[in-house]
Amino acid sequence: MTKKDYDIIAACIGAAQAKFWSGSVPKQVIDDISQRLILEFKLENSRFNESIFWDRVEYWRNSHSI
């Protein structure tokens, strides 16, 4: 996967988190999906940086709220 792929996925999670804050999506669903994706990213790419990924999720949540 490329950095662009990770960013697209971060954008999706950020949008889902924004929906959670509006009350329309259960937080546990978002957390479960996020943790599974991170596990897969780490297995696929040993250099995957979870901290940077969460920074991108936060960026998308704050900048592109739905």
C-alpha positions as CSV (number, residue, x, y, z in Angstrom):
1,M,0.0,0.0,0.0
2,T,1.1,3.6,-0.5
3,K,0.9,6.6,1.7
4,K,-2.0,7.7,-0.3
5,D,-3.9,4.5,0.5
6,Y,-3.3,5.0,4.2
7,D,-4.5,8.6,4.0
8,I,-7.7,7.5,2.2
9,I,-8.4,5.0,5.0
10,A,-7.5,7.6,7.6
11,A,-10.0,10.0,6.0
12,C,-12.7,7.3,6.2
13,I,-12.1,6.6,9.8
14,G,-12.0,10.4,10.5
15,A,-15.4,10.8,8.8
16,A,-16.8,7.9,10.8
17,Q,-15.5,9.5,14.0
18,A,-17.1,12.7,13.1
19,K,-20.4,10.9,12.7
20,F,-19.9,9.3,16.1
21,W,-19.5,12.7,17.7
22,S,-22.8,13.7,16.1
23,G,-24.4,10.6,17.6
24,S,-25.1,8.5,14.5
25,V,-22.5,5.8,14.8
26,P,-21.6,3.6,17.8
27,K,-18.0,4.3,18.9
28,Q,-17.2,0.6,19.5
29,V,-17.8,-0.1,15.8
30,I,-15.3,2.6,14.8
31,D,-12.7,1.4,17.4
32,D,-13.0,-2.2,16.3
33,I,-12.5,-1.4,12.6
34,S,-9.7,0.9,13.4
35,Q,-7.8,-1.6,15.5
36,R,-8.2,-4.3,12.9
37,L,-7.0,-2.1,10.1
38,I,-3.9,-1.0,12.1
39,L,-3.1,-4.7,12.8
40,E,-3.3,-5.4,9.1
41,F,-1.2,-2.4,8.2
42,K,1.6,-3.5,10.7
43,L,1.6,-7.0,9.3
44,E,1.8,-5.7,5.7
45,N,4.4,-2.9,6.3
46,S,6.9,-3.2,9.2
47,R,7.6,0.5,8.9
48,F,3.9,1.5,9.4
49,N,3.7,4.2,12.1
50,E,0.5,4.1,14.1
51,S,1.1,7.5,15.6
52,I,1.3,9.2,12.2
53,F,-1.8,7.3,11.1
54,W,-3.8,8.6,14.1
55,D,-2.5,12.1,13.4
56,R,-4.0,11.8,9.9
57,V,-7.3,10.4,11.3
58,E,-7.5,13.4,13.6
59,Y,-6.7,15.8,10.8
60,W,-9.5,14.4,8.7
61,R,-11.9,14.3,11.6
62,N,-11.2,18.0,12.5
63,S,-10.8,19.4,9.0
64,H,-13.4,17.4,7.0
65,S,-16.2,16.7,9.3
66,I,-19.4,15.4,7.7
